[in-house]
Amino acid sequence: MYGVTQLSVTEDISLITFPRVSADLAFVTEVFELLEEERINIDMISQTAAQGLTCGLSFTVSGHLVTSTLEAIGRSAHAHAELKPMVSEGYAKLSLYGEAMREQPGVAARAMRVLLDGGVEIRMITTSEVDISVLIADIDLPDAVEALETAFALPTTQR
């Protein structure tokens, strides 16, 4: 239904946010390169629209990588005083996938409505033509999975 063929779940996700950093692409690239050097894989990325010369930047990492992520960022703090990360833990990522989503309007709207009606707060959303991923609190995971499986007529997700 709606072109969705699969729901996947990734648990133990942490959200790292920099509320006000340089909107310069060179700066954002440098932050990501720092993490690459430490072999830290970032996943969901969200950057707010620039407000003058600054923007908000958030990304997720696996929970076991938070300490090494903060250490890597800390090593550049002398050059970038604006790097003051806020860390939130206790999240899961739900990803709806389907090749037919490419031509199917309304998938994101349906997913958001289902989660909203279930009292699930979405912390972050990333999309592509064939994938919609949402970051939610761990505590909401069972209800969110059940609601999305029902709404999109998906088989039960193995966790």
N, CA, C and O atoms as a GROMACS GRO file, in nm:
protein
  636
    1MET      N    1   0.085  -0.118   0.000
    1MET     CA    2   0.000   0.000   0.000
    1MET      C    3   0.089   0.124   0.000
    1MET      O    4   0.187   0.132   0.075
    2TYR      N    5   0.054   0.219  -0.084
    2TYR     CA    6   0.130   0.344  -0.099
    2TYR      C    7   0.272   0.319  -0.150
    2TYR      O    8   0.358   0.407  -0.137
    3GLY      N    9   0.297   0.203  -0.205
    3GLY     CA   10   0.429   0.175  -0.260
    3GLY      C   11   0.532   0.133  -0.158
    3GLY      O   12   0.648   0.110  -0.195
    4VAL      N   13   0.495   0.122  -0.032
    4VAL     CA   14   0.588   0.082   0.073
    4VAL      C   15   0.592  -0.070   0.079
    4VAL      O   16   0.488  -0.135   0.089
    5THR      N   17   0.712  -0.125   0.074
    5THR     CA   18   0.728  -0.270   0.079
    5THR      C   19   0.803  -0.319   0.202
    5THR      O   20   0.804  -0.439   0.231
    6GLN      N   21   0.866  -0.228   0.273
    6GLN     CA   22   0.950  -0.272   0.386
    6GLN      C   23   0.957  -0.164   0.493
    6GLN      O   24   0.961  -0.045   0.464
    7LEU      N   25   0.958  -0.209   0.617
    7LEU     CA   26   0.982  -0.123   0.732
    7LEU      C   27   1.102  -0.179   0.806
    7LEU      O   28   1.102  -0.296   0.845
    8SER      N   29   1.204  -0.098   0.825
    8SER     CA   30   1.320  -0.143   0.902
    8SER      C   31   1.335  -0.058   1.027
    8SER      O   32   1.293   0.058   1.032
    9VAL      N   33   1.396  -0.119   1.129
    9VAL     CA   34   1.413  -0.055   1.259
    9VAL      C   35   1.560  -0.057   1.296
    9VAL      O   36   1.626  -0.161   1.287
   10THR      N   37   1.612   0.058   1.338
   10THR     CA   38   1.747   0.066   1.392
   10THR      C   39   1.736   0.127   1.531
   10THR      O   40   1.686   0.238   1.547
   11GLU      N   41   1.783   0.053   1.631
   11GLU     CA   42   1.774   0.100   1.768
   11GLU      C   43   1.908   0.154   1.818
   11GLU      O   44   2.009   0.144   1.748
   12ASP      N   45   1.908   0.210   1.937
   12ASP     CA   46   2.026   0.267   2.002
   12ASP      C   47   2.088   0.378   1.916
   12ASP      O   48   2.204   0.370   1.876
   13ILE      N   49   2.008   0.479   1.890
   13ILE     CA   50   2.049   0.593   1.810
   13ILE      C   51   2.059   0.716   1.900
   13ILE      O   52   1.975   0.736   1.988
   14SER      N   53   2.162   0.796   1.878
   14SER     CA   54   2.179   0.922   1.950
   14SER      C   55   2.174   1.038   1.852
   14SER      O   56   2.220   1.026   1.738
   15LEU      N   57   2.119   1.148   1.897
   15LEU     CA   58   2.105   1.268   1.816
   15LEU      C   59   2.202   1.373   1.868
   15LEU      O   60   2.203   1.405   1.987
   16ILE      N   61   2.283   1.426   1.778
   16ILE     CA   62   2.377   1.532   1.813
   16ILE      C   63   2.337   1.658   1.737
   16ILE      O   64   2.322   1.656   1.614
   17THR      N   65   2.320   1.766   1.811
   17THR     CA   66   2.271   1.891   1.751
   17THR      C   67   2.364   2.006   1.787
   17THR      O   68   2.408   2.019   1.901
   18PHE      N   69   2.391   2.089   1.687
   18PHE     CA   70   2.462   2.214   1.704
   18PHE      C   71   2.361   2.323   1.668
   18PHE      O   72   2.333   2.343   1.550
   19PRO      N   73   2.305   2.393   1.768
   19PRO     CA   74   2.197   2.488   1.740
   19PRO      C   75   2.237   2.606   1.652
   19PRO      O   76   2.158   2.651   1.569
   20ARG      N   77   2.358   2.658   1.669
   20ARG     CA   78   2.400   2.776   1.592
   20ARG      C   79   2.546   2.758   1.552
   20ARG      O   80   2.638   2.777   1.632
   21VAL      N   81   2.564   2.720   1.428
   21VAL     CA   82   2.700   2.706   1.373
   21VAL      C   83   2.707   2.780   1.240
   21VAL      O   84   2.605   2.823   1.186
   22SER      N   85   2.824   2.794   1.189
   22SER     CA   86   2.843   2.860   1.061
   22SER      C   87   2.766   2.787   0.951
   22SER      O   88   2.771   2.664   0.942
   23ALA      N   89   2.696   2.862   0.870
   23ALA     CA   90   2.622   2.803   0.757
   23ALA      C   91   2.712   2.779   0.638
   23ALA      O   92   2.667   2.731   0.534
   24ASP      N   93   2.838   2.811   0.651
   24ASP     CA   94   2.936   2.792   0.544
   24ASP      C   95   2.957   2.642   0.518
   24ASP      O   96   2.984   2.566   0.611
   25LEU      N   97   2.943   2.601   0.393
   25LEU     CA   98   2.960   2.460   0.358
   25LEU      C   99   3.098   2.408   0.396
   25LEU      O  100   3.112   2.291   0.430
   26ALA      N  101   3.199   2.492   0.391
   26ALA     CA  102   3.334   2.451   0.429
   26ALA      C  103   3.337   2.407   0.575
   26ALA      O  104   3.405   2.310   0.610
   27PHE      N  105   3.264   2.477   0.660
   27PHE     CA  106   3.261   2.441   0.802
   27PHE      C  107   3.192   2.306   0.822
   27PHE      O  108   3.245   2.218   0.890
   28VAL      N  109   3.075   2.289   0.763
   28VAL     CA  110   3.001   2.163   0.778
   28VAL      C  111   3.084   2.047   0.725
   28VAL      O  112   3.089   1.940   0.786
   29THR      N  113   3.149   2.067   0.612
   29THR     CA  114   3.235   1.964   0.555
   29THR      C  115   3.348   1.928   0.651
   29THR      O  116   3.380   1.810   0.668
   30GLU      N  117   3.406   2.027   0.713
   30GLU     CA  118   3.515   2.003   0.809
   30GLU      C  119   3.468   1.918   0.926
   30GLU      O  120   3.539   1.827   0.969
   31VAL      N  121   3.350   1.946   0.978
   31VAL     CA  122   3.295   1.867   1.088
   31VAL      C  123   3.279   1.721   1.044
   31VAL      O  124   3.317   1.630   1.117
   32PHE      N  125   3.222   1.701   0.927
   32PHE     CA  126   3.201   1.564   0.880
   32PHE      C  127   3.333   1.494   0.850
   32PHE      O  128   3.345   1.373   0.869
   33GLU      N  129   3.431   1.568   0.804
   33GLU     CA  130   3.563   1.507   0.779
   33GLU      C  131   3.631   1.466   0.909
   33GLU      O  132   3.701   1.365   0.914
   34LEU      N  133   3.611   1.546   1.015
   34LEU     CA  134   3.664   1.507   1.147
   34LEU      C  135   3.609   1.371   1.188
   34LEU      O  136   3.683   1.286   1.237
   35LEU      N  137   3.482   1.354   1.167
   35LEU     CA  138   3.418   1.228   1.206
   35LEU      C  139   3.463   1.114   1.115
   35LEU      O  140   3.480   1.001   1.160
   36GLU      N  141   3.482   1.144   0.988
   36GLU     CA  142   3.532   1.042   0.896
   36GLU      C  143   3.671   0.994   0.939
   36GLU      O  144   3.698   0.874   0.936
   37GLU      N  145   3.757   1.086   0.978
   37GLU     CA  146   3.893   1.050   1.021
   37GLU      C  147   3.890   0.952   1.138
   37GLU      O  148   3.978   0.868   1.152
   38GLU      N  149   3.789   0.964   1.222
   38GLU     CA  150   3.775   0.874   1.336
   38GLU      C  151   3.691   0.751   1.302
   38GLU      O  152   3.661   0.669   1.389
   39ARG      N  153   3.654   0.738   1.175
   39ARG     CA  154   3.574   0.625   1.126
   39ARG      C  155   3.437   0.618   1.195
   39ARG      O  156   3.386   0.510   1.225
   40ILE      N  157   3.380   0.736   1.219
   40ILE     CA  158   3.248   0.746   1.280
   40ILE      C  159   3.145   0.766   1.168
   40ILE      O  160   3.150   0.864   1.094
   41ASN      N  161   3.054   0.672   1.159
   41ASN     CA  162   2.952   0.677   1.056
   41ASN      C  163   2.833   0.759   1.106
   41ASN      O  164   2.769   0.722   1.205
   42ILE      N  165   2.804   0.868   1.037
   42ILE     CA  166   2.684   0.945   1.071
   42ILE      C  167   2.572   0.901   0.979
   42ILE      O  168   2.597   0.851   0.869
   43ASP      N  169   2.450   0.920   1.024
   43ASP     CA  170   2.337   0.869   0.947
   43ASP      C  171   2.246   0.983   0.906
   43ASP      O  172   2.273   1.052   0.808
   44MET      N  173   2.140   1.004   0.977
   44MET     CA  174   2.044   1.108   0.941
   44MET      C  175   2.110   1.244   0.961
   44MET      O  176   2.173   1.269   1.064
   45ILE      N  177   2.094   1.332   0.863
   45ILE     CA  178   2.152   1.467   0.870
   45ILE      C  179   2.041   1.568   0.844
   45ILE      O  180   1.962   1.552   0.751
   46SER      N  181   2.037   1.671   0.926
   46SER     CA  182   1.940   1.778   0.906
   46SER      C  183   2.010   1.911   0.928
   46SER      O  184   2.075   1.933   1.030
   47GLN      N  185   1.997   2.000   0.831
   47GLN     CA  186   2.051   2.135   0.845
   47GLN      C  187   1.936   2.232   0.823
   47GLN      O  188   1.864   2.222   0.724
   48THR      N  189   1.920   2.326   0.915
   48THR     CA  190   1.815   2.425   0.899
   48THR      C  191   1.855   2.528   0.794
   48THR      O  192   1.973   2.539   0.759
   49ALA      N  193   1.759   2.600   0.746
   49ALA     CA  194   1.789   2.710   0.654
   49ALA      C  195   1.874   2.813   0.727
   49ALA      O  196   1.855   2.838   0.846
   50ALA      N  197   1.966   2.872   0.655
   50ALA     CA  198   2.056   2.971   0.715
   50ALA      C  199   1.976   3.090   0.767
   50ALA      O  200   1.882   3.137   0.704
   51GLN      N  201   2.017   3.137   0.884
   51GLN     CA  202   1.964   3.260   0.944
   51GLN      C  203   2.083   3.355   0.947
   51GLN      O  204   2.157   3.358   1.045
   52GLY      N  205   2.100   3.430   0.841
   52GLY     CA  206   2.220   3.512   0.829
   52GLY      C  207   2.338   3.421   0.800
   52GLY      O  208   2.339   3.351   0.698
   53LEU      N  209   2.437   3.421   0.886
   53LEU     CA  210   2.557   3.340   0.866
   53LEU      C  211   2.556   3.210   0.945
   53LEU      O  212   2.653   3.134   0.941
   54THR      N  213   2.446   3.182   1.017
   54THR     CA  214   2.441   3.061   1.098
   54THR      C  215   2.323   2.972   1.060
   54THR      O  216   2.229   3.014   0.993
   55CYS      N  217   2.333   2.847   1.105
   55CYS     CA  218   2.226   2.751   1.085
   55CYS      C  219   2.231   2.651   1.201
   55CYS      O  220   2.322   2.655   1.283
   56GLY      N  221   2.133   2.564   1.206
   56GLY     CA  222   2.134   2.453   1.300
   56GLY      C  223   2.176   2.328   1.224
   56GLY      O  224   2.140   2.311   1.108
   57LEU      N  225   2.254   2.242   1.288
   57LEU     CA  226   2.300   2.120   1.225
   57LEU      C  227   2.278   2.005   1.322
   57LEU      O  228   2.321   2.011   1.437
   58SER      N  229   2.211   1.900   1.276
   58SER     CA  230   2.189   1.781   1.357
   58SER      C  231   2.224   1.658   1.275
   58SER      O  232   2.211   1.657   1.152
   59PHE      N  233   2.268   1.555   1.345
   59PHE     CA  234   2.291   1.426   1.279
   59PHE      C  235   2.281   1.317   1.384
   59PHE      O  236   2.289   1.344   1.504
   60THR      N  237   2.264   1.195   1.338
   60THR     CA  238   2.256   1.082   1.430
   60THR      C  239   2.378   0.993   1.416
   60THR      O  240   2.441   0.984   1.310
   61VAL      N  241   2.410   0.927   1.526
   61VAL     CA  242   2.516   0.825   1.529
   61VAL      C  243   2.464   0.710   1.614
   61VAL      O  244   2.371   0.726   1.694
   62SER      N  245   2.524   0.596   1.596
   62SER     CA  246   2.493   0.482   1.681
   62SER      C  247   2.528   0.519   1.825
   62SER      O  248   2.629   0.586   1.848
   63GLY      N  249   2.446   0.478   1.920
   63GLY     CA  250   2.465   0.515   2.059
   63GLY      C  251   2.603   0.485   2.114
   63GLY      O  252   2.655   0.561   2.196
   64HIS      N  253   2.664   0.376   2.071
   64HIS     CA  254   2.796   0.340   2.124
   64HIS      C  255   2.907   0.430   2.070
   64HIS      O  256   3.022   0.420   2.114
   65LEU      N  257   2.874   0.518   1.975
   65LEU     CA  258   2.974   0.607   1.916
   65LEU      C  259   2.969   0.750   1.972
   65LEU      O  260   3.045   0.836   1.927
   66VAL      N  261   2.882   0.777   2.067
   66VAL     CA  262   2.866   0.913   2.117
   66VAL      C  263   2.995   0.966   2.177
   66VAL      O  264   3.037   1.077   2.146
   67THR      N  265   3.058   0.889   2.263
   67THR     CA  266   3.180   0.936   2.329
   67THR      C  267   3.289   0.968   2.228
   67THR      O  268   3.351   1.074   2.236
   68SER      N  269   3.313   0.878   2.135
   68SER     CA  270   3.418   0.905   2.035
   68SER      C  271   3.380   1.020   1.944
   68SER      O  272   3.468   1.092   1.896
   69THR      N  273   3.251   1.038   1.918
   69THR     CA  274   3.206   1.152   1.837
   69THR      C  275   3.236   1.283   1.909
   69THR      O  276   3.288   1.377   1.848
   70LEU      N  277   3.203   1.289   2.036
   70LEU     CA  278   3.227   1.412   2.113
   70LEU      C  279   3.376   1.438   2.130
   70LEU      O  280   3.419   1.554   2.130
   71GLU      N  281   3.454   1.334   2.145
   71GLU     CA  282   3.600   1.351   2.155
   71GLU      C  283   3.656   1.409   2.025
   71GLU      O  284   3.740   1.498   2.028
   72ALA      N  285   3.610   1.358   1.911
   72ALA     CA  286   3.657   1.408   1.782
   72ALA      C  287   3.620   1.555   1.764
   72ALA      O  288   3.701   1.635   1.720
   73ILE      N  289   3.498   1.588   1.799
   73ILE     CA  290   3.452   1.727   1.787
   73ILE      C  291   3.532   1.816   1.883
   73ILE      O  292   3.568   1.928   1.848
   74GLY      N  293   3.558   1.766   2.002
   74GLY     CA  294   3.633   1.841   2.102
   74GLY      C  295   3.773   1.877   2.056
   74GLY      O  296   3.827   1.981   2.093
   75ARG      N  297   3.832   1.790   1.975
   75ARG     CA  298   3.968   1.817   1.926
   75ARG      C  299   3.972   1.937   1.833
   75ARG      O  300   4.079   1.995   1.811
   76SER      N  301   3.858   1.976   1.778
   76SER     CA  302   3.857   2.093   1.690
   76SER      C  303   3.799   2.216   1.761
   76SER      O  304   3.786   2.322   1.700
   77ALA      N  305   3.765   2.202   1.887
   77ALA     CA  306   3.702   2.313   1.959
   77ALA      C  307   3.791   2.437   1.965
   77ALA      O  308   3.741   2.549   1.968
   78HIS      N  309   3.922   2.417   1.966
   78HIS     CA  310   4.012   2.533   1.970
   78HIS      C  311   3.996   2.620   1.845
   78HIS      O  312   4.014   2.741   1.851
   79ALA      N  313   3.964   2.559   1.733
   79ALA     CA  314   3.947   2.633   1.608
   79ALA      C  315   3.802   2.679   1.588
   79ALA      O  316   3.776   2.774   1.513
   80HIS      N  317   3.710   2.612   1.655
   80HIS     CA  318   3.568   2.642   1.635
   80HIS      C  319   3.496   2.649   1.770
   80HIS      O  320   3.440   2.550   1.817
   81ALA      N  321   3.500   2.765   1.830
   81ALA     CA  322   3.437   2.783   1.961
   81ALA      C  323   3.286   2.760   1.955
   81ALA      O  324   3.223   2.733   2.058
   82GLU      N  325   3.227   2.772   1.836
   82GLU     CA  326   3.082   2.757   1.823
   82GLU      C  327   3.036   2.612   1.831
   82GLU      O  328   2.916   2.586   1.836
   83LEU      N  329   3.128   2.518   1.833
   83LEU     CA  330   3.092   2.377   1.841
   83LEU      C  331   3.054   2.341   1.984
   83LEU      O  332   3.138   2.297   2.064
   84LYS      N  333   2.928   2.359   2.015
   84LYS     CA  334   2.875   2.326   2.146
   84LYS      C  335   2.761   2.227   2.126
   84LYS      O  336   2.645   2.266   2.116
   85PRO      N  337   2.796   2.098   2.119
   85PRO     CA  338   2.693   2.000   2.085
   85PRO      C  339   2.595   1.974   2.199
   85PRO      O  340   2.631   1.978   2.317
   86MET      N  341   2.471   1.948   2.161
   86MET     CA  342   2.369   1.898   2.252
   86MET      C  343   2.349   1.752   2.212
   86MET      O  344   2.333   1.721   2.094
   87VAL      N  345   2.350   1.663   2.310
   87VAL     CA  346   2.338   1.521   2.283
   87VAL      C  347   2.208   1.470   2.345
   87VAL      O  348   2.179   1.496   2.462
   88SER      N  349   2.131   1.398   2.265
   88SER     CA  350   2.010   1.332   2.313
   88SER      C  351   2.022   1.184   2.279
   88SER      O  352   2.057   1.147   2.167
   89GLU      N  353   1.992   1.101   2.376
   89GLU     CA  354   2.000   0.957   2.355
   89GLU      C  355   1.863   0.893   2.374
   89GLU      O  356   1.769   0.957   2.420
   90GLY      N  357   1.855   0.766   2.336
   90GLY     CA  358   1.729   0.693   2.355
   90GLY      C  359   1.636   0.701   2.237
   90GLY      O  360   1.514   0.716   2.253
   91TYR      N  361   1.691   0.692   2.117
   91TYR     CA  362   1.609   0.702   1.996
   91TYR      C  363   1.618   0.574   1.913
   91TYR      O  364   1.707   0.490   1.931
   92ALA      N  365   1.524   0.564   1.822
   92ALA     CA  366   1.523   0.458   1.721
   92ALA      C  367   1.489   0.522   1.588
   92ALA      O  368   1.422   0.624   1.582
   93LYS      N  369   1.537   0.459   1.481
   93LYS     CA  370   1.506   0.507   1.346
   93LYS      C  371   1.415   0.404   1.279
   93LYS      O  372   1.445   0.285   1.277
   94LEU      N  373   1.306   0.453   1.224
   94LEU     CA  374   1.215   0.370   1.144
   94LEU      C  375   1.226   0.415   1.000
   94LEU      O  376   1.217   0.534   0.970
   95SER      N  377   1.247   0.320   0.911
   95SER     CA  378   1.261   0.353   0.769
   95SER      C  379   1.158   0.277   0.688
   95SER      O  380   1.152   0.155   0.691
   96LEU      N  381   1.077   0.352   0.616
   96LEU     CA  382   0.983   0.296   0.520
   96LEU      C  383   1.051   0.297   0.384
   96LEU      O  384   1.108   0.398   0.343
   97TYR      N  385   1.045   0.185   0.314
   97TYR     CA  386   1.113   0.173   0.186
   97TYR      C  387   1.021   0.110   0.083
   97TYR      O  388   0.938   0.026   0.114
   98GLY      N  389   1.038   0.155  -0.044
   98GLY     CA  390   0.967   0.093  -0.155
   98GLY      C  391   1.003   0.162  -0.285
   98GLY      O  392   0.997   0.284  -0.295
   99GLU      N  393   1.040   0.084  -0.384
   99GLU     CA  394   1.074   0.140  -0.515
   99GLU      C  395   0.956   0.217  -0.574
   99GLU      O  396   0.977   0.318  -0.642
  100ALA      N  397   0.835   0.171  -0.550
  100ALA     CA  398   0.716   0.238  -0.606
  100ALA      C  399   0.686   0.371  -0.538
  100ALA      O  400   0.605   0.448  -0.588
  101MET      N  401   0.751   0.398  -0.424
  101MET     CA  402   0.731   0.526  -0.357
  101MET      C  403   0.774   0.643  -0.446
  101MET      O  404   0.727   0.755  -0.430
  102ARG      N  405   0.863   0.614  -0.538
  102ARG     CA  406   0.916   0.716  -0.629
  102ARG      C  407   0.802   0.788  -0.702
  102ARG      O  408   0.813   0.908  -0.731
  103GLU      N  409   0.696   0.717  -0.733
  103GLU     CA  410   0.584   0.773  -0.810
  103GLU      C  411   0.456   0.785  -0.728
  103GLU      O  412   0.350   0.811  -0.784
  104GLN      N  413   0.466   0.766  -0.597
  104GLN     CA  414   0.346   0.762  -0.513
  104GLN      C  415   0.340   0.882  -0.419
  104GLN      O  416   0.415   0.886  -0.322
  105PRO      N  417   0.254   0.979  -0.446
  105PRO     CA  418   0.240   1.091  -0.352
  105PRO      C  419   0.168   1.048  -0.225
  105PRO      O  420   0.088   0.954  -0.226
  106GLY      N  421   0.197   1.116  -0.117
  106GLY     CA  422   0.122   1.096   0.006
  106GLY      C  423   0.181   0.999   0.106
  106GLY      O  424   0.124   0.979   0.213
  107VAL      N  425   0.294   0.938   0.074
  107VAL     CA  426   0.352   0.840   0.168
  107VAL      C  427   0.395   0.910   0.297
  107VAL      O  428   0.363   0.863   0.406
  108ALA      N  429   0.466   1.019   0.286
  108ALA     CA  430   0.511   1.090   0.406
  108ALA      C  431   0.392   1.142   0.486
  108ALA      O  432   0.390   1.133   0.609
  109ALA      N  433   0.292   1.194   0.418
  109ALA     CA  434   0.174   1.246   0.487
  109ALA      C  435   0.105   1.134   0.564
  109ALA      O  436   0.064   1.153   0.679
  110ARG      N  437   0.091   1.019   0.502
  110ARG     CA  438   0.025   0.906   0.570
  110ARG      C  439   0.108   0.861   0.691
  110ARG      O  440   0.053   0.837   0.798
  111ALA      N  441   0.239   0.849   0.673
  111ALA     CA  442   0.324   0.806   0.784
  111ALA      C  443   0.315   0.905   0.900
  111ALA      O  444   0.303   0.864   1.016
  112MET      N  445   0.322   1.033   0.870
  112MET     CA  446   0.315   1.133   0.976
  112MET      C  447   0.179   1.132   1.046
  112MET      O  448   0.172   1.145   1.168
  113ARG      N  449   0.073   1.116   0.970
  113ARG     CA  450  -0.062   1.111   1.029
  113ARG      C  451  -0.076   0.992   1.123
  113ARG      O  452  -0.129   1.004   1.233
  114VAL      N  453  -0.028   0.877   1.078
  114VAL     CA  454  -0.036   0.755   1.159
  114VAL      C  455   0.041   0.773   1.290
  114VAL      O  456  -0.009   0.737   1.397
  115LEU      N  457   0.161   0.828   1.281
  115LEU     CA  458   0.241   0.848   1.402
  115LEU      C  459   0.180   0.955   1.493
  115LEU      O  460   0.176   0.939   1.615
  116LEU      N  461   0.132   1.063   1.433
  116LEU     CA  462   0.067   1.168   1.511
  116LEU      C  463  -0.055   1.113   1.585
  116LEU      O  464  -0.071   1.137   1.705
  117ASP      N  465  -0.139   1.040   1.513
  117ASP     CA  466  -0.259   0.983   1.576
  117ASP      C  467  -0.224   0.883   1.685
  117ASP      O  468  -0.303   0.862   1.777
  118GLY      N  469  -0.107   0.822   1.676
  118GLY     CA  470  -0.062   0.728   1.778
  118GLY      C  471   0.013   0.795   1.892
  118GLY      O  472   0.061   0.726   1.982
  119GLY      N  473   0.025   0.927   1.890
  119GLY     CA  474   0.093   0.998   1.996
  119GLY      C  475   0.245   0.988   1.990
  119GLY      O  476   0.313   1.009   2.090
  120VAL      N  477   0.297   0.955   1.872
  120VAL     CA  478   0.441   0.939   1.855
  120VAL      C  479   0.500   1.070   1.803
  120VAL      O  480   0.456   1.121   1.699
  121GLU      N  481   0.597   1.124   1.875
  121GLU     CA  482   0.662   1.247   1.834
  121GLU      C  483   0.781   1.216   1.743
  121GLU      O  484   0.868   1.136   1.778
  122ILE      N  485   0.784   1.280   1.628
  122ILE     CA  486   0.894   1.263   1.534
  122ILE      C  487   0.999   1.369   1.566
  122ILE      O  488   0.967   1.488   1.571
  123ARG      N  489   1.123   1.328   1.586
  123ARG     CA  490   1.232   1.419   1.618
  123ARG      C  491   1.308   1.465   1.495
  123ARG      O  492   1.362   1.576   1.492
  124MET      N  493   1.312   1.380   1.392
  124MET     CA  494   1.385   1.414   1.270
  124MET      C  495   1.328   1.328   1.158
  124MET      O  496   1.284   1.216   1.180
  125ILE      N  497   1.331   1.384   1.037
  125ILE     CA  498   1.287   1.312   0.918
  125ILE      C  499   1.393   1.329   0.810
  125ILE      O  500   1.445   1.439   0.789
  126THR      N  501   1.425   1.220   0.743
  126THR     CA  502   1.506   1.228   0.622
  126THR      C  503   1.435   1.147   0.515
  126THR      O  504   1.366   1.049   0.544
  127THR      N  505   1.452   1.190   0.391
  127THR     CA  506   1.383   1.122   0.282
  127THR      C  507   1.472   1.108   0.160
  127THR      O  508   1.573   1.177   0.145
  128SER      N  509   1.432   1.017   0.075
  128SER     CA  510   1.484   1.007  -0.061
  128SER      C  511   1.363   0.970  -0.146
  128SER      O  512   1.251   0.968  -0.095
  129GLU      N  513   1.384   0.942  -0.271
  129GLU     CA  514   1.271   0.906  -0.356
  129GLU      C  515   1.207   0.774  -0.315
  129GLU      O  516   1.089   0.752  -0.341
  130VAL      N  517   1.284   0.686  -0.252
  130VAL     CA  518   1.234   0.552  -0.220
  130VAL      C  519   1.242   0.519  -0.072
  130VAL      O  520   1.226   0.402  -0.034
  131ASP      N  521   1.266   0.619   0.013
  131ASP     CA  522   1.285   0.593   0.155
  131ASP      C  523   1.241   0.714   0.237
  131ASP      O  524   1.269   0.828   0.202
  132ILE      N  525   1.172   0.686   0.346
  132ILE     CA  526   1.138   0.789   0.444
  132ILE      C  527   1.181   0.734   0.579
  132ILE      O  528   1.136   0.626   0.620
  133SER      N  529   1.268   0.806   0.649
  133SER     CA  530   1.315   0.763   0.780
  133SER      C  531   1.275   0.867   0.883
  133SER      O  532   1.285   0.987   0.860
  134VAL      N  533   1.229   0.818   0.998
  134VAL     CA  534   1.192   0.906   1.108
  134VAL      C  535   1.266   0.863   1.234
  134VAL      O  536   1.286   0.744   1.258
  135LEU      N  537   1.306   0.961   1.312
  135LEU     CA  538   1.371   0.936   1.440
  135LEU      C  539   1.266   0.957   1.548
  135LEU      O  540   1.202   1.062   1.555
  136ILE      N  541   1.249   0.855   1.633
  136ILE     CA  542   1.149   0.861   1.740
  136ILE      C  543   1.212   0.814   1.870
  136ILE      O  544   1.319   0.753   1.870
  137ALA      N  545   1.147   0.842   1.981
  137ALA     CA  546   1.194   0.795   2.111
  137ALA      C  547   1.177   0.645   2.119
  137ALA      O  548   1.079   0.589   2.070
  138ASP      N  549   1.275   0.578   2.183
  138ASP     CA  550   1.269   0.433   2.201
  138ASP      C  551   1.137   0.387   2.262
  138ASP      O  552   1.082   0.284   2.223
  139ILE      N  553   1.088   0.464   2.357
  139ILE     CA  554   0.966   0.424   2.428
  139ILE      C  555   0.846   0.412   2.334
  139ILE      O  556   0.754   0.335   2.361
  140ASP      N  557   0.847   0.486   2.224
  140ASP     CA  558   0.736   0.484   2.129
  140ASP      C  559   0.751   0.376   2.023
  140ASP      O  560   0.660   0.356   1.942
  141LEU      N  561   0.862   0.305   2.023
  141LEU     CA  562   0.892   0.212   1.914
  141LEU      C  563   0.786   0.104   1.893
  141LEU      O  564   0.740   0.088   1.780
  142PRO      N  565   0.744   0.030   1.994
  142PRO     CA  566   0.646  -0.076   1.967
  142PRO      C  567   0.517  -0.024   1.904
  142PRO      O  568   0.467  -0.081   1.806
  143ASP      N  569   0.463   0.084   1.959
  143ASP     CA  570   0.338   0.139   1.904
  143ASP      C  571   0.358   0.194   1.763
  143ASP      O  572   0.271   0.177   1.677
  144ALA      N  573   0.472   0.258   1.739
  144ALA     CA  574   0.498   0.316   1.607
  144ALA      C  575   0.512   0.206   1.502
  144ALA      O  576   0.457   0.217   1.392
  145VAL      N  577   0.584   0.101   1.535
  145VAL     CA  578   0.602  -0.009   1.439
  145VAL      C  579   0.467  -0.072   1.407
  145VAL      O  580   0.435  -0.093   1.290
  146GLU      N  581   0.389  -0.101   1.508
  146GLU     CA  582   0.258  -0.163   1.485
  146GLU      C  583   0.169  -0.073   1.400
  146GLU      O  584   0.102  -0.121   1.309
  147ALA      N  585   0.167   0.056   1.429
  147ALA     CA  586   0.083   0.149   1.355
  147ALA      C  587   0.125   0.157   1.208
  147ALA      O  588   0.040   0.157   1.119
  148LEU      N  589   0.256   0.165   1.182
  148LEU     CA  590   0.304   0.175   1.043
  148LEU      C  591   0.282   0.044   0.968
  148LEU      O  592   0.246   0.046   0.850
  149GLU      N  593   0.302  -0.069   1.034
  149GLU     CA  594   0.276  -0.198   0.969
  149GLU      C  595   0.130  -0.209   0.927
  149GLU      O  596   0.098  -0.257   0.818
  150THR      N  597   0.042  -0.165   1.015
  150THR     CA  598  -0.101  -0.170   0.984
  150THR      C  599  -0.135  -0.073   0.872
  150THR      O  600  -0.204  -0.110   0.776
  151ALA      N  601  -0.088   0.050   0.881
  151ALA     CA  602  -0.123   0.154   0.784
  151ALA      C  603  -0.075   0.121   0.644
  151ALA      O  604  -0.140   0.155   0.546
  152PHE      N  605   0.041   0.054   0.634
  152PHE     CA  606   0.099   0.025   0.503
  152PHE      C  607   0.090  -0.123   0.467
  152PHE      O  608   0.156  -0.168   0.374
  153ALA      N  609   0.009  -0.199   0.542
  153ALA     CA  610  -0.012  -0.342   0.515
  153ALA      C  611   0.119  -0.417   0.498
  153ALA      O  612   0.140  -0.489   0.401
  154LEU      N  613   0.208  -0.398   0.595
  154LEU     CA  614   0.342  -0.459   0.591
  154LEU      C  615   0.347  -0.582   0.681
  154LEU      O  616   0.273  -0.591   0.779
  155PRO      N  617   0.435  -0.675   0.648
  155PRO     CA  618   0.454  -0.790   0.738
  155PRO      C  619   0.516  -0.745   0.869
  155PRO      O  620   0.578  -0.639   0.875
  156THR      N  621   0.499  -0.824   0.971
  156THR     CA  622   0.555  -0.792   1.102
  156THR      C  623   0.706  -0.780   1.094
  156THR      O  624   0.774  -0.867   1.039
  157THR      N  625   0.758  -0.672   1.150
  157THR     CA  626   0.901  -0.645   1.149
  157THR      C  627   0.970  -0.729   1.255
  157THR      O  628   0.927  -0.734   1.370
  158GLN      N  629   1.077  -0.795   1.216
  158GLN     CA  630   1.157  -0.873   1.311
  158GLN      C  631   1.257  -0.780   1.378
  158GLN      O  632   1.332  -0.709   1.310
  159ARG      N  633   1.259  -0.780   1.513
  159ARG     CA  634   1.355  -0.698   1.588
  159ARG      C  635   1.432  -0.785   1.680
  159ARG      O  636   1.519  -0.736   1.753
   0.00000   0.00000   0.00000
